């Protein structure tokens, strides 16, 4: 458009992009933040006066009276914008210790929780989760009292307060050092707990900046609509595209197809044939019509068509899968060996693994499912799993009496529905779909929950690369080529993230789209 101020627009973008990067770094990446305040640190005087009364009777559990007591009130608070879960504390899962408060020159005589912002926090301070509240150690010839605080789940702005009664250790004179709060939160900048002042929450300037960026984002389509007309985006193509393959990846493709069709009039993308990874690849390889073959894309969980040279793979996303179970099993963690034994039918009752006294029911996917092939690849290698012995997931066939009940479902939604309603059931699913279904629980593997960072580091084993296959290389201006570029570089990337997947470009090894921790 003649006379349009492109230079001014680019200058504005040059300012906005660093601002957005700053917000990303400090408001998004560092959203988990834990803070503390020492609200009181005082030593009472006049304990020998007649008005002291009860203060004169301060004593340890042994009955020994405190001679030089002091009192410290500590406030622990979530000053970030995201919840801090018990798994965010940088301590082993088996250790319930979350934070330590050190008092150089003093020993701990008593600890009391005085205030909880939410009554639900009280459960974290029960004796079974907080059996030992204090300790002491020697440092440079002086005693150091230690208060051990448990891992506490804190939503944004949640807090709790702890009152500590201490006694000066030995003959140390003068002003005592300030208490030291020690602890680390993962995925939180440098992770250390911060000393805060009176103000908590998100600073006003950050709120104002976010509002400004939101205003710009809302007005931009209107401005460009007035100045550039209603022309189609450059990456649009007309025609019909058939998409088949993975049912686990189907929600992503359906949303991306709708978004592309909304942008590009004349594009028709059919996703109704997504019935499984191998099913889609076999149909594409066997398609005799060259035109239909050229306008088909297959999404597969893993490179299952490695032996078909005519099919060209392109890694698109890094996916997580989860072991799921009916909540009634009361099983939340399995080792890899226990998982293999369960899926092979060697464990008949969940009580054998510390769960509820209820029979095990194994819900499988069909053998051509990419989700199942990923499970077998990660945990079984070349060892086959037993076949199904039930069609309704309620009764075994007559010739399989005495065996663990095994049934099969043909899609991810059907798997989730069956596990949710079948007592004792265990199965497997794409993680984002499992998160969206409240009727199932996600089982940790070797104590590790499904997490992208853990998978990329090699600590979480159940993952897969999602590939897009075409028959040969599509024409650069064709609908298949432009739709795949839309998924890789345009709005499709946001759809991938929103659907719980990680675009390959965001991995350290973006080319192979596999965890760098495996190399």
C-alpha positions in Angstrom: 0.0 0.0 0.0 1.5 3.4 -1.1 2.3 5.8 1.7 1.8 3.3 4.5 4.2 4.1 7.3 6.1 0.8 7.4 9.2 2.3 8.9 7.2 3.6 11.9 5.5 0.3 12.4 8.9 -1.5 12.4 10.2 1.0 14.9 7.3 0.3 17.2 7.9 -3.4 16.8 11.6 -2.8 17.6 10.5 -1.4 21.0 7.8 -3.9 21.7 9.8 -7.0 21.1 12.4 -6.3 23.8 9.6 -5.4 26.2 7.8 -8.7 25.5 11.1 -10.5 26.0 11.5 -8.7 29.4 8.0 -9.7 30.5 8.7 -13.3 29.4 11.9 -13.4 31.4 10.7 -11.8 34.6 6.9 -12.4 34.7 6.5 -15.7 33.0 9.7 -17.8 33.5 10.2 -16.5 37.1 6.5 -16.9 38.1 7.2 -19.3 40.9 8.7 -17.3 43.8 8.8 -18.0 47.5 9.5 -15.2 50.0 9.9 -14.8 53.7 9.7 -12.0 56.3 11.1 -11.8 59.8 8.2 -10.0 61.4 9.6 -10.1 64.9 12.9 -10.9 66.5 13.0 -9.7 70.1 14.5 -10.6 73.4 12.3 -9.8 76.4 13.7 -7.9 79.4 12.4 -7.6 83.0 11.6 -11.3 83.4 12.3 -11.0 87.1 9.7 -8.3 87.8 6.4 -9.1 89.5 4.4 -8.4 86.3 6.2 -11.0 84.2 4.2 -13.9 85.7 3.8 -16.5 83.0 6.9 -15.3 81.2 8.9 -16.5 84.2 7.7 -20.1 83.6 9.0 -20.5 80.1 10.8 -23.9 80.0 11.9 -26.7 77.7 10.1 -30.0 77.5 12.6 -31.4 80.0 11.4 -28.8 82.6 14.5 -26.7 82.4 13.6 -23.0 82.5 14.7 -20.7 79.8 17.3 -18.1 81.1 17.8 -15.9 78.0 14.8 -16.5 75.8 14.0 -14.7 72.5 11.1 -14.8 70.1 11.1 -14.8 66.3 8.0 -14.6 64.1 8.6 -15.7 60.5 6.1 -15.3 57.6 6.6 -17.7 54.6 4.7 -16.5 51.5 4.1 -17.2 47.8 5.0 -13.9 46.1 4.8 -15.3 42.6 2.0 -15.6 40.1 1.8 -19.4 40.0 1.2 -22.1 42.7 4.1 -23.6 44.5 3.5 -27.4 44.8 5.2 -29.8 47.1 7.2 -31.2 44.1 8.7 -27.7 43.4 10.9 -27.8 46.5 14.4 -28.8 45.5 14.5 -31.8 47.8 14.0 -35.6 47.1 10.4 -36.8 46.9 11.1 -39.0 49.9 12.1 -36.1 52.1 9.3 -33.9 53.4 11.7 -31.1 54.4 11.0 -28.0 52.4 12.8 -25.1 54.1 15.3 -24.6 57.0 15.6 -21.6 59.3 19.0 -21.3 61.0 19.5 -19.3 64.2 23.3 -18.8 64.8 24.1 -18.4 68.5 20.7 -19.7 69.6 19.0 -23.1 70.2 15.3 -23.9 69.5 13.1 -24.4 72.6 9.7 -24.5 70.8 8.0 -24.0 67.5 4.3 -23.1 66.8 2.3 -22.3 63.7 0.4 -19.2 64.5 -1.4 -18.2 61.3 -2.6 -19.9 58.1 -4.0 -17.9 55.1 -6.0 -21.0 54.1 -7.3 -23.6 56.5 -6.3 -26.3 54.0 -2.7 -25.6 54.8 -3.1 -27.1 58.3 -2.8 -30.7 56.8 0.9 -30.0 55.9 1.7 -29.5 59.6 0.3 -32.7 60.9 2.7 -34.9 62.8 3.0 -37.5 60.0 4.2 -34.8 57.6 6.1 -32.7 60.2 7.5 -35.2 62.7 10.6 -33.3 63.7 10.4 -29.5 63.8 13.8 -28.6 65.1 17.5 -29.5 65.3 20.9 -28.0 66.0 24.4 -28.1 64.8 27.9 -26.8 65.5 29.4 -24.0 63.4 32.8 -22.4 64.1 32.5 -23.5 67.7 29.0 -22.0 68.2 25.7 -23.7 68.3 23.2 -23.1 65.6 19.5 -23.8 66.2 17.5 -25.1 63.2 13.8 -25.0 62.5 12.8 -27.5 59.8 9.6 -26.5 57.8 7.7 -29.1 55.7 6.9 -28.9 52.0 3.8 -26.8 51.9 1.6 -26.2 48.8 1.0 -22.4 48.5 -1.2 -20.8 45.9 -0.4 -17.2 44.9 -0.6 -14.9 47.9 -0.9 -17.8 50.4 1.2 -17.6 53.5 1.8 -19.1 56.9 3.5 -17.8 60.1 5.7 -19.7 62.5 6.5 -18.5 66.0 9.9 -19.8 67.4 11.0 -19.6 71.0 14.8 -19.7 71.4 17.5 -19.4 74.0 20.9 -17.8 73.7 23.5 -20.6 73.4 26.5 -20.6 75.7 28.0 -17.3 76.8 27.8 -15.5 73.5 27.3 -11.8 74.1 26.2 -8.9 72.0 23.8 -8.7 69.1 22.9 -12.1 67.6 23.0 -12.7 63.8 19.7 -12.5 61.9 17.9 -15.8 61.2 18.8 -17.4 57.8 16.0 -19.0 55.7 17.5 -21.7 53.4 15.6 -23.4 50.6 15.3 -23.6 46.8 12.3 -23.7 44.5 12.8 -25.3 41.1 11.9 -23.5 37.8 12.0 -20.1 39.7 14.9 -18.0 38.3 17.9 -18.9 40.6 15.3 -20.7 42.8 16.4 -19.2 46.2 13.8 -18.0 48.7 13.7 -14.2 48.8 13.6 -11.9 51.7 10.6 -9.6 51.2 9.2 -6.3 52.5 5.7 -5.3 53.2 4.4 -5.4 49.6 3.7 -8.7 47.9 2.2 -9.8 44.6 2.8 -8.4 41.0 4.2 -4.9 40.9 1.9 -2.2 39.5 4.3 -1.4 36.6 4.1 -5.0 35.4 0.3 -4.9 35.5 0.4 -1.6 33.6 2.8 -3.0 31.0 0.7 -6.1 30.5 -2.5 -3.9 30.0 -0.6 -1.8 27.5 0.5 -4.8 25.5 -3.0 -6.3 25.6 -4.4 -3.0 24.3 -1.9 -3.0 21.4 -2.7 -6.7 20.7 -6.4 -6.0 20.6 -6.2 -2.9 18.3 -3.6 -4.3 15.9 -6.1 -6.5 13.9 -8.4 -3.5 13.5 -5.6 -1.2 12.3 -4.3 -3.8 9.8 -7.8 -4.6 8.7 -8.4 -0.9 7.9 -5.0 -0.4 6.1 -4.5 -3.7 4.4 -8.0 -4.8 3.4 -9.2 -8.3 3.7 -6.7 -10.2 1.6 -5.7 -13.7 2.5 -2.5 -14.4 4.4 0.6 -15.2 2.2 0.7 -18.9 3.4 -2.9 -19.7 2.3 -3.6 -22.3 -0.3 -6.9 -23.6 -1.8 -7.9 -27.2 -2.2 -8.7 -30.3 -0.2 -6.4 -31.9 2.3 -7.0 -35.3 4.0 -5.3 -35.8 7.4 -5.2 -39.2 9.0 -3.1 -40.9 11.7 -2.7 -40.6 15.5 -5.9 -40.3 17.7 -3.7 -38.8 20.5 -2.7 -36.0 18.2 -6.1 -35.5 16.7 -7.3 -32.7 19.0 -4.3 -30.6 17.9 -4.9 -31.2 14.2 -8.6 -30.5 14.5 -7.9 -27.1 16.1 -5.2 -26.3 13.7 -7.3 -27.2 10.7 -10.2 -25.1 11.9 -7.9 -22.1 12.5 -6.3 -22.5 9.0 -9.7 -22.7 7.4 -10.8 -19.6 9.2 -7.8 -17.7 7.9 -7.8 -19.2 4.4 -11.1 -19.3 2.4 -11.1 -22.1 -0.1 -9.1 -24.5 2.1 -10.9 -27.7 3.2 -9.1 -30.0 5.7 -10.7 -33.3 6.6 -9.6 -34.9 9.9 -12.4 -37.5 10.2 -10.1 -40.3 9.2 -7.7 -40.1 12.1 -8.0 -43.7 13.6 -4.4 -44.5 14.5 -0.8 -44.0 13.4 -0.2 -47.3 11.6 -3.7 -47.3 10.0 -3.0 -43.9 8.5 0.5 -44.8 7.2 -0.7 -48.1 5.7 -3.6 -46.3 3.9 -1.2 -43.6 2.5 1.4 -46.1 1.3 -1.3 -48.2 -0.3 -3.2 -45.3 -2.0 -3.3 -45.8 -5.7 -4.7 -42.4 -6.7 -1.7 -40.1 -7.2 -3.9 -36.9 -6.7 -5.3 -38.2 -3.4 -1.9 -39.5 -2.3 -0.3 -36.0 -2.9 -3.0 -34.3 -0.8 -2.8 -36.5 2.3 -0.8 -35.9 5.5 -0.4 -38.6 8.2 0.5 -37.8 11.8 2.3 -40.6 13.6 3.5 -41.1 17.2 7.1 -42.0 16.4 8.8 -43.0 13.2 6.7 -46.1 12.6 7.2 -45.9 8.8 11.0 -46.1 8.8 10.9 -49.0 6.4 8.8 -47.1 3.8 11.2 -45.0 1.7 8.3 -43.3 -0.2 6.9 -41.8 3.0 8.8 -38.6 4.1 8.8 -37.8 7.8 9.0 -34.4 9.4 9.3 -34.1 13.2 6.7 -31.6 14.5 6.2 -31.9 18.2 7.6 -33.5 21.4 4.8 -35.4 23.2 4.4 -36.7 26.7 2.4 -39.8 27.6 1.1 -40.9 31.0 0.3 -44.1 32.7 -3.3 -43.6 34.0 -5.3 -45.5 36.6 -8.8 -45.5 38.1 -8.6 -43.5 41.4 -10.0 -46.5 43.3 -6.7 -48.4 42.8 -5.0 -45.9 45.3 -1.7 -46.4 43.4 0.1 -43.2 42.5 3.6 -44.4 41.7 5.1 -47.4 40.0 8.7 -48.4 39.2 9.4 -49.4 35.6 9.7 -53.0 36.7 6.4 -52.9 38.6 4.7 -51.3 35.6 6.0 -54.1 33.3 4.7 -56.7 35.7 1.3 -55.1 35.9 0.9 -54.8 32.1 2.1 -58.3 31.5 -0.6 -59.6 33.9 1.8 -60.8 36.6 0.2 -58.7 39.3 -3.4 -59.7 40.0 -4.4 -57.4 42.8 -3.3 -53.8 43.6 -2.8 -54.8 47.2 0.4 -56.6 46.0 1.9 -53.1 45.3 0.5 -51.3 48.3 -2.8 -50.2 46.7 -6.4 -51.1 47.4 -7.5 -54.7 47.7 -9.1 -54.8 44.2 -8.3 -56.9 41.0 -6.1 -55.4 38.3 -7.8 -54.6 35.0 -5.4 -53.8 32.0 -6.9 -51.5 29.3 -4.9 -51.6 26.1 -5.0 -49.8 22.8 -5.1 -51.7 19.5 -1.7 -53.0 18.3 -1.5 -50.3 15.5 -1.9 -47.4 18.0 1.1 -45.1 18.2 0.5 -44.6 21.9 0.7 -48.4 22.5 3.8 -48.8 20.2 5.5 -46.0 22.2 4.7 -47.8 25.5 6.1 -51.1 24.1 9.2 -49.3 22.7 10.0 -47.5 26.0 9.2 -50.3 28.5 9.1 -53.7 26.7 11.5 -53.6 23.8 10.9 -56.6 21.6 8.9 -58.5 24.2 5.3 -58.7 23.2 2.4 -58.1 25.6 -0.3 -60.7 26.2 -3.4 -60.5 24.0 -6.8 -59.3 25.2 -9.2 -61.7 26.9 -12.3 -59.5 27.2 -14.4 -57.3 25.0 -16.4 -55.4 27.6 -13.7 -54.9 30.2 -15.9 -56.6 32.8 -15.6 -60.3 32.2 -12.9 -62.5 30.8 -13.6 -65.1 28.1 -14.3 -68.6 29.3 -10.9 -69.9 28.0 -9.1 -67.2 30.0 -10.6 -67.8 33.4 -8.1 -67.0 36.2 -6.1 -64.6 34.1 -5.8 -60.8 34.7 -8.7 -59.2 32.7 -7.4 -57.4 29.6 -9.5 -55.4 27.1 -8.8 -53.1 24.2 -10.0 -49.6 23.2 -9.6 -48.0 19.8 -9.0 -44.3 20.7 -7.6 -42.1 23.4 -11.1 -40.8 24.5 -12.4 -44.4 24.7 -9.3 -45.4 26.8 -9.8 -42.5 29.2 -13.6 -43.2 29.6 -13.0 -46.9 30.2 -10.3 -46.4 32.8 -12.3 -43.8 34.6 -15.4 -46.0 35.0 -13.7 -49.5 35.5 -12.7 -50.3 39.1 -9.0 -51.4 39.2 -8.3 -50.3 35.7 -4.9 -49.2 34.4 -4.1 -47.8 31.0 -2.1 -45.2 29.1 -2.8 -41.9 27.3 -1.3 -38.7 25.9 -0.7 -36.6 28.9 -2.6 -33.5 28.0 -5.8 -35.5 27.4 -5.2 -37.3 30.7 -4.9 -34.0 32.5 -8.3 -32.9 31.1 -10.1 -36.0 32.5 -10.8 -35.7 36.2 -11.9 -39.4 36.3 -8.4 -40.8 36.1 -5.1 -40.3 38.0 -1.7 -40.0 36.4 0.7 -42.5 37.9 4.3 -41.4 38.5 7.0 -43.6 37.0 10.0 -44.2 39.3 8.7 -41.2 41.4 8.8 -38.8 38.4 5.6 -37.1 37.1 5.2 -36.4 33.4 7.2 -33.3 32.8 8.9 -31.9 29.7 12.1 -30.8 31.4 12.4 -34.2 33.1 11.8 -36.0 29.8 14.3 -33.9 28.0 16.9 -34.6 30.7 16.2 -38.3 30.4 14.5 -38.7 33.8 11.0 -39.4 32.5 10.8 -42.3 30.0 7.3 -42.2 28.4 7.6 -39.7 25.5 7.5 -39.7 21.8 8.2 -37.5 18.8 5.2 -36.7 16.6 6.0 -36.9 12.9 4.0 -35.7 9.9 4.3 -38.0 6.9 3.7 -37.2 3.2 4.1 -39.4 0.1 7.2 -37.8 -1.3 7.9 -34.1 -1.1 4.7 -32.0 -1.6 4.8 -29.0 -4.0 6.0 -25.9 -2.1 2.8 -23.9 -2.9 0.4 -26.8 -2.2 -2.1 -27.0 0.7 -0.2 -29.9 2.4 3.1 -27.9 2.4 1.6 -24.7 3.6 -0.5 -26.4 6.3 2.7 -28.1 7.6 4.5 -24.7 7.6 1.5 -23.2 9.5 2.0 -25.9 12.2 5.8 -25.2 12.4 6.1 -21.5 12.1 2.8 -19.7 12.4 -0.3 -19.9 14.7 0.0 -23.7 14.8 2.9 -23.4 17.2 0.7 -21.7 19.7 -1.9 -24.4 19.2 0.8 -27.1 19.9 1.8 -25.4 23.2 -1.8 -24.8 24.3 -2.5 -28.5 23.6 0.2 -29.6 26.0 3.0 -30.4 23.5 6.4 -28.8 22.9 7.3 -27.6 19.4 10.5 -29.3 18.1 12.2 -25.9 17.6 12.1 -25.3 21.4 14.2 -28.5 22.2 18.0 -28.4 22.5 18.1 -31.0 19.7 15.5 -29.4 17.4 16.5 -31.4 14.4 15.8 -34.9 15.8 13.2 -33.6 18.3 14.4 -36.0 21.0 15.7 -35.5 24.5 19.2 -34.2 24.7 19.6 -36.2 27.9 19.7 -39.5 25.9 22.8 -38.5 23.9 
